[in-house]
Amino acid sequence: MGMSLRNELEPLLTTLWQAADSACRGEQLSDPTNPAYAKWAEESLTALHEDLSSLVARFRGYYSLDGNDLDPVSGQFAGPSDLWESPMGLSVFCSVARAADRVDDVQKLIDIGHWAGGGADSYYHNFLSPFKQTAATHVACAREMAIGAKALSDAVERAKECVVWICKDVINRLGGGGHPGPLPGEEQGGFKEHAGLAAILADAVSFFRTVTMPEGKVVDAALALIGTGGGLIAESKTPSHELHIGVSPSPSARGLVVNTGVSLDRLNVNIAELDEKVARGLETDLGSSGPFGSAFARIRNPHLDPSAFRQLTFKQGDHSDKDAVVVDLVQLYYAGYHTLPQAAREYDSGRRICFGAHIDGAEHQFPRAAGKYNEALETFGGLLSAVRDELTESGEAIVAAARAYRDADEWEAERIRKLENEIPPPGSFTGADHYTPPSWLRL
């Protein structure tokens, strides 16, 4: 949790009022015994107090930022140490990567020839191969969500720091306190270009630069189409027009109070610019050129009906190359009963994170970005839900296929047992003379 703006600002607002009141009274250098002057001084002080009341109300309007603890949200989607090759974390990125590992274990049954035939071919082309592209797209979505959450989290904290800094700056100019120090985001002793709110998105992108994405010819095709950068990374490179928020000098206390309002106006402009940048990036991500709107974000027509895996031609005695072959039925059952349901649970974990990471409260200062973020969150949750269901169905389809193979094997076994009963026992030469073996048993 970041700073409590209310706790930081309330004592400063008291100091601001006292410093402005004292400075205004110090400006009254004419004869206080003059009734005309006394009336003018009283009117000036009343006008200052009215301006101060409005200014204090404006400062307090930023307290809505205190209700947003977005710091932990980013890490729920991806962390800077997350790796596709060794997904050890609890983020959505790692959940999708672990699910992909489990699905890859099922594919190995086909790759090494432990499962072959029409059913295996159908499963590979309709589900296994498309899933790789979909998983690659989903980790790209997770990284974009993490960048967006971090950008909004850091922006909220930077905005609070700026509000406090502006208050300290005007107090200093009123003679009521020391120098406020460097602007939030600036380096001590020098100016860092675009150091304020403008740097937030670029910093968030840089924070996740080490997150490794999947590699390989299949997934590269998916990432090439959606772009490994994403909308937020592209927006982080656009030029900024950030305004300076320091309070402009004035010879009067009331002038400084008015100029402080102008500084808050500039801060609002800077907030609005970042708000628009994050919103545009997420809007791109949600479009057809981004990961959320990509055709790869869904598995098109996976054909997981168990009937697709019952192409067992050897029941009719046709032992052609297209016959279904299972070297180890236990492995196939395990894939359907355990491996694929585990992958589905990983996707469900990601889905639950999405539906628990809704942003509330930031809409006041970041209406566009918060709205688009929540839209992307809902879309991503829906994508994960759909693939979770398809992983579950794929497991059920594999179990159905394994049962079909088992039944076929039992049919074959029973056929062989009947043939064995017909074959004359060893040493029975008379029986052998009257026995005609089937064509597939003849030498």
PyMOL commands that set and color helices and strands:
alter all, ss='L'
color gray80, all
select helices_A, chain A and resi 5-26+35-67+71-77+92-111+118-173+197-207+217-226+230-236+253-286+295-297+306-309+313-316+329-355+367-422+429-433+439-441
alter helices_A, ss='H'
color red, helices_A
select strands_A, chain A and resi 115-116+325-326
alter strands_A, ss='S'
color yellow, strands_A
deselect
rebuild
show_as cartoon
